[in-house]
C-alpha cells in the first residue's frame, strides 16, 4: 500500500474515532451537574422558599424551588446555566424577589435532585410542564422568562410557544452548535451534537418583548452573538450592554442591576412617531 494511502486511512480512522468519542462524551463535556441527596435541605438567608417535585410522563422527577416575595407582582421563571445545581444558583433569586417578584428555579435532569435521561427534547418538554403549572395559578401577563447562558435557549423556546409578559436573555448563544464549532471547527457538529439549541430559530417566533443583557468581555459567548440575536426581531428587542462584563460576573456590576430593575419594572409604552424625524433623510453628499 502506498504511503499516501496508508496516511489517508490513518487520518480518516482517527477522525472517525474522535467523532464517535465526541458523540458519546459530549454530555460529560457540556454539562457540569452537581448531584444532591434526596434529603438535602435548601437554605438561603433572608429568603422564604418552597420546594416541590414534579413527576414527568416518562418517570423522571424535576426538583425545583419557589422563592417567595411579599405581595408578588408576578413570577420570574429563571432557567439557569449548565453547571452545579439550584443550590448555588438560588442566591441570584434575590435580584428579583427584592423587586417584588416570586422566582421559580428548577434543576434540569441529572442536576441536583432531578432525575431522568437528559435530552434536548426531554428538557424542553419538562420546561413546558413547569410553565403549564405556573399558568394554573398565574396569568401569563405576569410571567417573566429569564434565561441565563444555557437556559437562554430553553427560555426562548418557551417564549416562542407561549405568551409571557417578556423574555430576558442573559449572555445568550446563537446556537450551541455555533459555540462548539468555535472550539472544534473541524468536526461535523450538525451530525454529532445532541443539543444544537438553535436559539436564533426559536427567537423568530417570539412575540413578547425581548431584553438581551450581555457583557462586552464575555470570552465564552462573545458579545457579538447578542448583537446578531437582537436583529432577528428588532422591533420588539432591546440590547443592554454591560461594559467590561464577562460571562459569569454580570451580577457584580452596578449597571447590570440598574438594567434589570429598568426591565422588570417597566410597562409597555406606545410612543407616537407623529412629528418625529423618523422619515427625515440626511441629504446626500455632492
C-alpha positions as CSV (number, residue, x, y, z in Angstrom):
1,X,0.0,0.0,0.0
2,X,1.4,3.4,-0.9
3,X,2.4,5.7,1.9
4,X,-0.1,8.3,1.0
5,X,-3.0,5.8,1.1
6,X,-1.8,4.5,4.5
7,X,-1.6,8.0,5.9
8,X,-5.1,8.9,4.5
9,X,-6.6,5.8,6.1
10,X,-4.9,6.5,9.4
11,X,-6.1,10.1,9.4
12,X,-9.6,9.0,8.4
13,X,-9.6,6.4,11.2
14,X,-8.5,8.9,13.8
15,X,-11.2,11.3,12.6
16,X,-13.9,8.7,12.9
17,X,-12.7,7.6,16.3
18,X,-12.7,11.2,17.6
19,X,-16.2,11.7,16.2
20,X,-17.5,8.7,18.0
21,X,-15.9,9.7,21.2
22,X,-17.3,13.2,20.9
23,X,-20.8,11.9,20.3
24,X,-20.8,9.7,23.4
25,X,-18.8,12.0,25.7
26,X,-20.4,15.3,24.8
27,X,-22.9,15.1,27.7
28,X,-20.0,14.9,30.1
29,X,-18.1,17.7,28.3
30,X,-21.0,20.0,28.0
31,X,-22.8,19.7,31.4
32,X,-21.3,20.1,34.8
33,X,-24.1,18.9,37.1
34,X,-24.0,18.9,40.9
35,X,-25.9,16.0,42.5
36,X,-27.8,16.5,45.7
37,X,-29.1,13.9,48.1
38,X,-32.9,13.5,48.2
39,X,-32.9,14.7,51.8
40,X,-30.8,17.8,51.2
41,X,-32.3,20.8,52.8
42,X,-32.1,24.1,50.9
43,X,-31.5,27.3,52.9
44,X,-30.9,30.9,51.9
45,X,-30.5,33.8,54.2
46,X,-33.4,36.2,54.2
47,X,-35.3,34.2,51.6
48,X,-38.6,32.3,52.0
49,X,-38.6,29.2,49.9
50,X,-40.9,26.3,49.0
51,X,-39.5,23.1,47.5
52,X,-41.5,20.9,45.1
53,X,-41.1,17.9,42.9
54,X,-42.9,17.2,39.6
55,X,-43.2,13.8,38.1
56,X,-42.9,13.6,34.3
57,X,-44.7,11.3,32.0
58,X,-41.6,9.2,31.4
59,X,-41.0,8.7,35.1
60,X,-38.4,11.5,35.8
61,X,-38.6,13.9,38.7
62,X,-38.0,17.6,38.3
63,X,-37.0,19.3,41.5
64,X,-37.4,23.0,42.0
65,X,-37.8,25.9,44.3
66,X,-40.1,28.8,44.6
67,X,-38.6,31.9,46.2
68,X,-41.4,34.0,47.7
69,X,-41.8,37.7,47.6
70,X,-44.3,39.6,49.8
71,X,-47.3,40.7,47.7
72,X,-45.8,39.5,44.5
73,X,-46.3,41.5,41.3
74,X,-45.7,38.4,39.2
75,X,-43.3,35.5,38.8
76,X,-39.9,35.0,37.2
77,X,-39.2,31.6,35.7
78,X,-35.4,31.5,35.9
79,X,-33.7,29.0,33.7
80,X,-30.2,28.6,34.9
81,X,-26.8,27.8,33.3
82,X,-25.2,24.4,32.7
83,X,-23.2,23.9,35.9
84,X,-23.9,23.0,39.5
85,X,-27.5,23.0,40.8
86,X,-30.1,25.4,42.1
87,X,-28.3,25.0,45.5
88,X,-25.9,27.6,44.2
89,X,-28.0,29.4,41.6
90,X,-30.6,30.2,44.2
91,X,-28.6,33.1,45.5
92,X,-29.5,35.1,42.4
93,X,-33.2,34.9,43.2
94,X,-32.8,37.9,45.5
95,X,-32.3,40.1,42.4
96,X,-36.0,39.6,41.6
97,X,-37.7,39.0,45.0
98,X,-36.4,42.4,46.1
99,X,-38.4,43.9,43.3
100,X,-41.5,42.1,44.4
101,X,-41.4,39.0,42.1
102,X,-41.6,35.4,43.0
103,X,-38.9,33.2,41.4
104,X,-39.2,29.7,40.1
105,X,-35.9,27.8,39.6
106,X,-35.6,24.1,38.6
107,X,-32.8,21.7,38.1
108,X,-32.6,20.1,34.7
109,X,-32.5,16.3,34.5
110,X,-29.4,14.9,36.2
111,X,-28.8,18.1,38.2
112,X,-29.4,18.5,41.9
113,X,-32.3,16.2,42.9
114,X,-33.8,16.0,39.4
115,X,-33.7,12.6,37.7
116,X,-34.2,11.2,34.2
117,X,-32.3,10.8,31.0
118,X,-31.3,14.2,29.7
119,X,-32.1,15.0,26.0
120,X,-32.9,18.3,24.3
121,X,-36.5,17.1,23.6
122,X,-37.0,15.9,27.2
123,X,-35.7,19.1,28.8
124,X,-37.9,21.3,26.5
125,X,-40.9,19.2,27.4
126,X,-40.1,19.4,31.2
127,X,-39.8,23.2,31.0
128,X,-43.2,23.4,29.3
129,X,-44.7,21.2,32.0
130,X,-43.4,23.7,34.6
131,X,-44.7,26.6,32.6
132,X,-48.1,25.0,32.4
133,X,-48.1,24.5,36.2
134,X,-47.4,28.2,36.5
135,X,-50.3,29.2,34.3
136,X,-52.6,27.3,36.5
137,X,-52.0,29.9,39.2
138,X,-50.6,33.0,37.4
139,X,-51.9,34.7,34.3
140,X,-49.3,34.8,31.5
141,X,-49.2,38.6,31.6
142,X,-47.5,38.3,35.0
143,X,-44.9,35.6,33.9
144,X,-41.4,36.7,33.0
145,X,-39.0,34.2,31.4
146,X,-35.3,34.7,32.3
147,X,-32.7,32.5,30.5
148,X,-29.1,32.5,31.7
149,X,-26.5,31.1,29.3
150,X,-27.6,27.5,28.6
151,X,-31.0,28.4,29.9
152,X,-31.4,31.2,27.3
153,X,-32.2,28.7,24.6
154,X,-34.8,26.8,26.7
155,X,-36.3,30.2,27.7
156,X,-36.5,31.3,24.1
157,X,-38.2,28.1,23.1
158,X,-40.8,28.5,25.8
159,X,-41.4,32.1,24.8
160,X,-41.9,31.0,21.2
161,X,-44.7,28.6,22.2
162,X,-46.4,30.7,24.9
163,X,-47.3,34.3,25.7
164,X,-45.3,35.5,28.7
165,X,-45.0,39.2,29.7
166,X,-41.4,39.3,28.5
167,X,-38.3,37.3,27.7
168,X,-35.0,38.2,29.3
169,X,-31.8,36.6,27.9
170,X,-28.6,36.8,29.9
171,X,-25.4,36.0,27.9
172,X,-27.4,34.0,25.2
173,X,-25.8,32.0,22.4
174,X,-26.9,32.0,18.8
175,X,-26.9,28.2,18.9
176,X,-24.8,25.7,20.9
177,X,-23.6,24.2,17.6
178,X,-22.0,27.6,16.9
179,X,-20.4,27.7,20.3
180,X,-19.0,24.2,19.9
181,X,-17.7,25.0,16.4
182,X,-15.6,27.7,17.8
183,X,-13.6,25.1,19.7
184,X,-13.7,22.2,17.3
185,X,-14.3,23.7,13.9
186,X,-13.1,20.6,12.0
187,X,-15.9,18.3,13.3
188,X,-19.3,17.6,11.7
189,X,-21.2,19.0,14.6
190,X,-24.5,19.2,12.7
191,X,-24.5,15.4,12.8
192,X,-22.9,14.9,16.1
193,X,-24.2,17.4,18.6
194,X,-27.2,16.2,20.7
195,X,-28.1,19.7,22.0
196,X,-27.9,22.0,18.9
197,X,-30.2,24.5,20.7
198,X,-30.9,26.9,17.8
199,X,-31.9,30.0,19.8
200,X,-31.9,32.1,16.6
201,X,-34.6,29.9,15.1
202,X,-36.8,29.9,18.1
203,X,-36.5,33.7,18.5
204,X,-38.2,34.3,15.2
205,X,-41.5,33.1,16.8
206,X,-41.3,35.1,20.0
207,X,-43.9,37.8,20.1
208,X,-43.4,39.3,23.6
209,X,-40.8,42.0,24.3
210,X,-37.3,40.6,24.3
211,X,-34.5,42.1,26.5
212,X,-30.9,40.9,26.0
213,X,-28.2,41.5,28.5
214,X,-24.6,40.8,27.6
215,X,-21.1,41.7,28.7
216,X,-18.5,43.1,26.3
217,X,-15.7,40.9,27.7
218,X,-17.5,37.6,27.6
219,X,-15.0,35.1,26.3
220,X,-17.2,32.1,26.3
221,X,-20.1,33.5,24.3
222,X,-19.0,36.7,22.5
223,X,-20.9,39.9,22.8
224,X,-21.4,40.0,19.1
225,X,-23.7,37.0,19.5
226,X,-26.3,39.1,21.2
227,X,-25.9,41.8,18.6
228,X,-26.9,39.2,16.0
229,X,-29.8,37.9,18.1
230,X,-31.1,41.4,18.7
231,X,-31.6,41.9,14.9
232,X,-33.8,38.9,14.5
233,X,-36.9,40.6,16.0
234,X,-35.6,44.1,16.2
235,X,-38.9,45.8,16.7
236,X,-39.6,44.1,20.0
237,X,-36.0,43.6,21.1
238,X,-33.7,45.7,23.2
239,X,-30.0,45.0,23.8
240,X,-28.4,46.0,27.1
241,X,-24.6,46.2,27.2
242,X,-22.6,45.7,30.4
243,X,-19.3,47.4,29.6
244,X,-16.4,45.1,30.8
245,X,-18.8,42.3,31.9
246,X,-17.7,38.7,31.4
247,X,-19.7,35.5,31.2
248,X,-20.0,34.8,34.9
249,X,-19.7,38.2,36.7
250,X,-22.5,40.4,35.4
251,X,-24.1,40.4,38.8
252,X,-21.0,42.2,40.2
253,X,-21.7,45.2,38.0
254,X,-23.9,48.0,39.3
255,X,-25.0,48.7,35.7
256,X,-26.5,45.2,35.4
257,X,-28.7,45.7,38.4
258,X,-29.9,49.1,37.1
259,X,-30.7,47.5,33.8
260,X,-32.5,44.6,35.4
261,X,-34.6,47.0,37.6
262,X,-35.5,49.0,34.5
263,X,-36.5,45.9,32.6
264,X,-38.7,44.1,35.1
265,X,-40.3,47.2,36.5
266,X,-41.1,48.7,33.1
267,X,-44.5,48.8,31.5
268,X,-45.1,48.6,27.7
269,X,-45.4,52.1,26.2
270,X,-46.8,53.3,22.9
271,X,-44.8,56.1,21.5
272,X,-46.3,58.3,18.8
273,X,-43.9,59.0,16.0
274,X,-46.0,61.7,14.6
275,X,-44.0,64.8,14.2
276,X,-40.7,63.0,14.7
277,X,-37.7,62.7,12.3
278,X,-38.3,59.1,11.5
279,X,-38.9,59.8,7.8
280,X,-36.3,62.5,7.5
281,X,-33.3,61.5,5.3
282,X,-29.9,63.1,5.5
283,X,-29.0,65.0,2.4
284,X,-26.7,63.1,0.0
285,X,-23.2,64.4,-0.4
286,X,-22.4,66.0,-3.6
